Amino acid sequence: MPLFNMLQLRAALPANARLLGIDLGARTIGLALSDVSLMLASPYATLKRGKLAATAAEIRAIGLREQVGGLVAGLPLSLDGSFGPAAQAARDWLRSLSEATGLPAALWDERLSSSAVNRMLISDLDMTRARRAEVVDKLAASYILQAALDASRSAS
């Protein structure tokens, strides 16, 4: 299944479908869920990163339970905006996940999303390192999804 840009993905969604935001980490995958009006992203869950088939099965089950119509995953571009090995790996992984789940997908620039979330957790919430580790991935997924929702809403 080809990857879409955010405007195409949003236009292709069935009525009342949600988007599932994904922050792909080395050990964990953060998930966020939009509301049906595609206005607000909320942290949802964290999955342990494992084999693609198992991850796809978990995401497919979440998709059915939560009426997900598409996926939005973070694209880890280099700070200068170039497309490096991490971005290529994320694109390949999302394409495979999209095919395995049957859900259309789009990538969204995630530069500094985890850093921004960590800064907020430290400065605003004075959260401990252990507690931050528990929540940073799903909050980063929410940060990515919210940015994609905001940009595609104003552009449409």
C-alpha positions as CSV (number, residue, x, y, z in Angstrom):
1,M,0.0,0.0,0.0
2,P,1.5,3.4,-0.9
3,L,2.1,6.1,1.7
4,F,-0.1,9.2,1.4
5,N,0.6,12.8,2.3
6,M,-1.5,14.1,5.2
7,L,-4.0,15.9,3.1
8,Q,-4.6,12.8,1.0
9,L,-5.0,10.6,4.0
10,R,-7.4,13.0,5.7
11,A,-9.5,13.2,2.6
12,A,-9.6,9.4,2.2
13,L,-10.9,8.7,5.7
14,P,-14.4,7.4,6.1
15,A,-16.8,9.6,8.2
16,N,-16.1,9.4,12.0
17,A,-12.9,7.5,11.5
18,R,-9.9,8.3,13.8
19,L,-6.2,8.5,13.1
20,L,-3.7,6.6,15.1
21,G,-0.4,8.5,15.7
22,I,2.8,6.4,16.0
23,D,6.2,7.3,17.5
24,L,8.5,4.5,16.5
25,G,11.2,4.1,19.1
26,A,14.1,1.6,19.3
27,R,12.4,-0.4,22.1
28,T,8.9,1.0,22.3
29,I,6.2,2.4,20.1
30,G,4.1,5.3,21.3
31,L,0.5,5.5,20.2
32,A,-1.9,8.5,20.2
33,L,-5.5,8.6,19.0
34,S,-7.4,11.5,17.4
35,D,-11.0,12.3,18.1
36,V,-13.5,11.6,15.3
37,S,-13.6,15.3,14.3
38,L,-9.8,15.1,13.7
39,M,-9.2,18.1,15.9
40,L,-7.4,16.7,18.9
41,A,-4.8,14.1,19.5
42,S,-4.5,12.3,22.9
43,P,-1.9,9.9,24.2
44,Y,-3.2,6.3,23.9
45,A,-0.7,3.5,24.7
46,T,2.8,2.2,24.5
47,L,3.7,-1.1,22.8
48,K,6.9,-3.0,23.1
49,R,8.6,-3.0,19.8
50,G,8.9,-6.5,18.4
51,K,8.4,-8.4,15.2
52,L,6.3,-6.5,12.6
53,A,3.6,-9.2,12.4
54,A,2.9,-9.1,16.2
55,T,2.9,-5.2,16.2
56,A,0.6,-5.2,13.2
57,A,-1.8,-7.6,14.9
58,E,-1.9,-5.3,18.0
59,I,-2.4,-2.2,15.9
60,R,-5.1,-3.9,13.8
61,A,-7.0,-4.8,17.0
62,I,-6.7,-1.3,18.3
63,G,-7.9,0.0,14.9
64,L,-11.0,-2.1,15.0
65,R,-11.8,-1.3,18.7
66,E,-11.2,2.5,18.2
67,Q,-12.5,2.9,14.7
68,V,-9.1,3.9,13.3
69,G,-9.2,4.7,9.6
70,G,-5.5,5.6,9.1
71,L,-2.0,5.8,10.6
72,V,0.3,8.8,11.0
73,A,3.9,8.0,11.9
74,G,6.8,10.2,12.8
75,L,9.4,10.7,10.1
76,P,12.8,11.2,11.8
77,L,14.4,13.7,9.3
78,S,17.9,15.0,10.1
79,L,18.0,18.4,11.8
80,D,18.9,20.0,8.4
81,G,15.8,18.3,6.9
82,S,17.7,15.7,4.9
83,F,16.4,12.2,4.5
84,G,18.8,9.8,6.2
85,P,18.9,6.1,7.1
86,A,16.6,6.6,10.1
87,A,14.0,8.2,7.9
88,Q,14.3,5.5,5.3
89,A,13.9,2.8,7.9
90,A,10.8,4.6,9.3
91,R,9.3,4.9,5.8
92,D,9.9,1.2,5.1
93,W,8.5,0.1,8.4
94,L,5.3,2.2,8.0
95,R,4.8,0.9,4.5
96,S,5.0,-2.7,5.8
97,L,2.7,-1.9,8.7
98,S,0.2,-0.3,6.4
99,E,0.2,-3.3,4.2
100,A,-0.1,-5.7,7.2
101,T,-3.0,-3.8,8.8
102,G,-4.8,-2.7,5.7
103,L,-4.8,0.9,7.0
104,P,-3.6,3.8,4.8
105,A,-0.7,5.8,6.3
106,A,1.2,9.0,6.1
107,L,4.5,10.2,7.5
108,W,4.9,13.4,9.5
109,D,8.1,15.3,10.4
110,E,9.0,14.4,13.9
111,R,12.2,16.4,14.4
112,L,12.6,17.2,18.1
113,S,9.2,15.9,19.1
114,S,10.7,13.7,21.9
115,S,13.0,16.5,23.0
116,A,10.0,18.9,23.2
117,V,8.0,16.4,25.2
118,N,10.9,15.7,27.6
119,R,11.4,19.5,28.2
120,M,7.8,19.9,29.0
121,L,7.8,17.0,31.4
122,I,10.8,18.3,33.2
123,S,10.1,22.0,33.3
124,D,6.3,22.0,33.6
125,L,5.6,18.8,35.5
126,D,8.9,18.2,37.3
127,M,8.6,14.5,36.4
128,T,11.2,12.0,37.4
129,R,13.4,10.2,34.8
130,A,11.7,6.9,35.5
131,R,8.2,8.3,35.1
132,R,9.2,10.2,31.9
133,A,10.4,7.0,30.4
134,E,6.9,5.5,30.9
135,V,5.1,8.3,29.1
136,V,7.4,10.0,26.7
137,D,6.7,7.7,23.7
138,K,2.9,8.1,23.8
139,L,3.2,11.8,24.4
140,A,5.6,12.2,21.5
141,A,3.1,10.2,19.3
142,S,0.4,12.7,20.4
143,Y,2.7,15.7,19.7
144,I,3.3,14.3,16.1
145,L,-0.3,13.5,15.5
146,Q,-1.5,16.9,16.8
147,A,1.0,18.7,14.5
148,A,-0.2,16.7,11.5
149,L,-3.9,17.3,12.3
150,D,-3.3,21.1,12.8
151,A,-1.3,21.4,9.5
152,S,-3.8,19.4,7.4
153,R,-6.8,21.2,8.9
154,S,-5.5,24.7,8.0
155,A,-4.4,23.6,4.6
156,S,-7.7,22.0,3.6
